[in-house]
Amino acid sequence: MNNINNWLIAVGIVVLLGGTAWWLYSNENPTSTNSDSKITTTENSSNNAAEPTGKLATPIGDTDWTIGPADAPVQIVEYADYQCPACKSLSPLFKSIVEQFPEQASFTYRHFPLSYHELAQESAEITEAAGAQGKFWEMQEWFFANNFTIDSAYEYAASLGLDVDRMKQEVADGLYAEKVNNDYLSGQQSGVPGTPTLFLNGELLDWEKTQDLEGTINSLLNQ
């Protein structure tokens, strides 16, 4: 437990620094846009179908990537970007939480590629392509664990035994762009300001509760 708490404190420092950098960037570039995906980095966008709510606008569904039981009493949803340092630091926590609370907790990952991260959109689509061949979580974990290039991502996909030619063609054809963009837009509609952002049972989770995620979950289960 102490190791988890110490690790969360370290992650907190990374998130604080990353959040500060994100705030500075977004204020210097308030309308920065990804020309390929046509999505912005701010929550105030004309692409929004509804005003941001601070609650999870799109419930967990069949198109989501989720580990843990679908009917878990504790459901965590993360919006993240593979080039976000704070997301990388936080990533190992969720699998361990699901393992620590079997039958009681689930974790859902949603893409929130920031427009100023050059590889964020394509890496998200590559993960979806890997998922189509049964290796979403392996690819997702690899992206967070490595300083990657697109070429190195496909090299890793090949090491998993995936059909890389098929993946490259599907990504080039934009087969997964809509899925990634829908994740992003659902985040905007939910009031996601940047990455990482967590929701617990549909409610935006503040950093204080994230730092003690284990205690937060125990409190929910003991209510």
C-alpha positions in Angstrom: 0.0 0.0 0.0 2.8 2.4 0.9 4.4 1.8 -2.5 1.1 2.7 -4.2 0.8 5.9 -2.2 4.3 6.9 -2.8 3.9 6.2 -6.5 0.7 8.3 -6.6 2.5 11.2 -4.9 5.1 11.1 -7.6 2.4 10.9 -10.3 0.8 13.9 -8.7 3.9 15.9 -9.2 4.0 14.9 -12.9 0.3 15.8 -13.3 0.9 19.2 -11.7 3.8 20.0 -13.9 2.0 18.6 -17.0 -1.2 20.4 -16.1 0.7 23.7 -15.8 2.3 23.2 -19.2 -1.1 22.3 -20.7 -2.7 25.4 -19.2 0.1 27.7 -20.5 -0.1 26.1 -23.9 -3.9 26.3 -24.2 -3.8 30.0 -23.2 -1.1 30.7 -25.7 -2.9 28.7 -28.4 -6.6 28.9 -27.5 -7.9 27.7 -30.9 -5.1 25.2 -31.8 -6.6 22.6 -34.2 -5.5 19.3 -35.6 -5.9 19.7 -39.4 -6.4 16.0 -39.9 -9.0 15.3 -37.2 -10.6 18.7 -37.2 -10.9 18.8 -33.4 -9.7 21.4 -31.0 -7.8 21.1 -27.7 -10.2 23.3 -25.8 -13.6 22.3 -24.2 -15.4 25.2 -25.9 -15.8 23.9 -29.5 -18.4 24.3 -32.2 -18.1 20.5 -32.6 -19.7 20.0 -29.3 -23.2 18.5 -29.5 -24.0 19.8 -26.0 -22.6 22.1 -23.4 -19.9 20.5 -21.1 -21.6 19.0 -18.0 -18.8 17.8 -15.7 -20.5 14.5 -15.8 -19.9 11.6 -18.2 -22.0 12.6 -21.2 -21.7 9.3 -23.0 -22.3 6.2 -20.9 -19.9 3.2 -21.2 -21.1 1.1 -24.1 -20.2 -1.8 -26.5 -17.8 0.3 -28.5 -15.7 1.1 -25.5 -12.5 -0.7 -24.4 -13.2 -1.9 -20.8 -11.5 -4.3 -18.4 -13.4 -5.7 -15.5 -17.1 -6.6 -15.2 -19.6 -4.5 -17.1 -21.9 -4.3 -14.0 -19.1 -3.4 -11.6 -20.3 -1.1 -8.8 -17.1 1.1 -9.4 -16.6 2.2 -13.0 -13.6 4.3 -13.9 -13.3 6.1 -17.3 -10.1 7.8 -18.3 -9.6 10.3 -21.2 -5.9 10.2 -22.2 -3.3 11.0 -24.8 -0.4 8.7 -25.6 2.1 11.6 -25.7 0.9 13.1 -22.3 3.6 12.6 -19.7 1.1 12.5 -16.8 -1.0 9.9 -18.6 2.1 7.7 -19.0 2.8 8.0 -15.3 -0.8 7.2 -14.3 -1.4 4.4 -16.7 -0.1 1.4 -14.6 -2.5 2.3 -11.8 -5.7 1.2 -13.5 -4.9 -2.4 -14.2 -3.7 -2.8 -10.7 -6.9 -1.3 -9.3 -9.0 -3.7 -11.4 -6.8 -6.6 -10.1 -7.1 -5.4 -6.6 -10.9 -5.1 -6.8 -12.0 -8.1 -8.9 -15.7 -8.2 -9.6 -16.0 -4.7 -8.1 -14.1 -2.3 -10.4 -13.9 -1.7 -14.1 -11.7 0.6 -16.2 -12.6 2.1 -19.5 -10.1 3.9 -21.7 -11.1 6.6 -24.1 -8.9 8.6 -26.5 -8.4 12.3 -26.1 -5.6 13.2 -28.6 -4.4 16.7 -28.1 -3.9 18.6 -31.3 -0.4 19.9 -30.4 0.8 16.3 -29.9 2.0 15.3 -33.4 1.5 11.5 -33.0 -1.5 11.5 -30.7 -4.3 11.0 -33.3 -2.4 8.4 -35.4 -1.2 6.4 -32.4 -4.8 6.3 -31.1 -6.0 4.9 -34.5 -3.1 2.4 -34.4 -4.4 1.1 -31.1 -7.8 0.7 -32.5 -6.4 -1.2 -35.5 -4.6 -3.5 -33.0 -7.8 -3.9 -31.1 -9.5 -5.1 -34.3 -7.0 -8.0 -34.2 -7.5 -8.7 -30.5 -4.5 -6.7 -29.1 -5.9 -3.4 -27.9 -4.6 -3.5 -24.4 -1.1 -4.7 -25.3 -0.8 -1.9 -27.8 -2.2 0.7 -25.3 0.2 -0.4 -22.6 3.2 -0.3 -25.0 2.4 3.3 -26.1 2.4 4.5 -22.5 5.5 2.6 -21.6 7.7 3.9 -24.5 8.9 7.0 -26.2 7.6 5.9 -29.6 7.6 6.7 -33.2 5.0 5.5 -35.7 7.5 3.1 -37.2 8.4 1.6 -33.8 4.7 1.2 -33.0 4.3 -0.9 -36.1 7.4 -2.9 -35.3 5.9 -3.7 -31.9 2.6 -4.7 -33.5 4.6 -7.1 -35.7 6.2 -8.6 -32.6 2.6 -9.3 -31.3 1.9 -11.3 -34.5 -0.5 -8.7 -35.9 -1.0 -8.2 -39.6 0.8 -4.9 -39.9 0.0 -4.3 -43.6 -3.6 -4.6 -42.8 -3.2 -2.1 -39.9 -1.4 0.4 -42.0 -4.0 0.2 -44.7 -6.9 0.6 -42.3 -5.3 3.6 -40.6 -4.5 5.2 -44.0 -8.1 4.7 -45.0 -9.3 6.4 -41.8 -11.2 3.4 -40.7 -10.7 4.2 -37.0 -10.7 8.0 -37.2 -14.4 8.3 -36.3 -14.1 6.1 -33.3 -11.1 8.2 -31.9 -12.9 11.5 -32.7 -16.1 10.3 -31.1 -14.2 9.5 -27.9 -12.7 13.0 -28.1 -16.0 14.7 -28.6 -17.6 12.7 -25.8 -14.8 14.1 -23.6 -15.5 17.6 -24.7 -19.2 17.2 -24.0 -18.3 15.9 -20.5 -16.1 18.9 -19.7 -12.7 17.3 -20.1 -10.2 20.1 -20.0 -7.1 18.1 -20.9 -5.3 14.9 -20.1 -5.5 12.8 -18.0 -9.1 13.3 -16.9 -11.0 10.6 -14.9 -14.6 9.9 -14.2 -15.8 7.7 -11.4 -19.3 6.3 -11.8 -20.0 9.1 -14.2 -18.7 12.0 -12.0 -15.6 14.0 -12.8 -12.9 12.9 -10.3 -10.8 15.6 -8.8 -7.1 15.0 -8.2 -7.4 14.7 -4.4 -9.6 11.7 -4.8 -7.4 10.3 -7.6 -4.4 10.5 -5.3 -6.2 8.2 -2.9 -8.1 6.1 -5.5 -8.0 3.0 -3.4 -9.5 4.9 -0.5 -12.1 6.5 -2.8 -13.1 3.1 -4.1 -13.3 1.6 -0.6 -15.5 4.4 0.5 -17.9 3.8 -2.4 -18.0 0.1 -1.7 -18.7 0.6 2.0 -21.6 3.0 1.6 
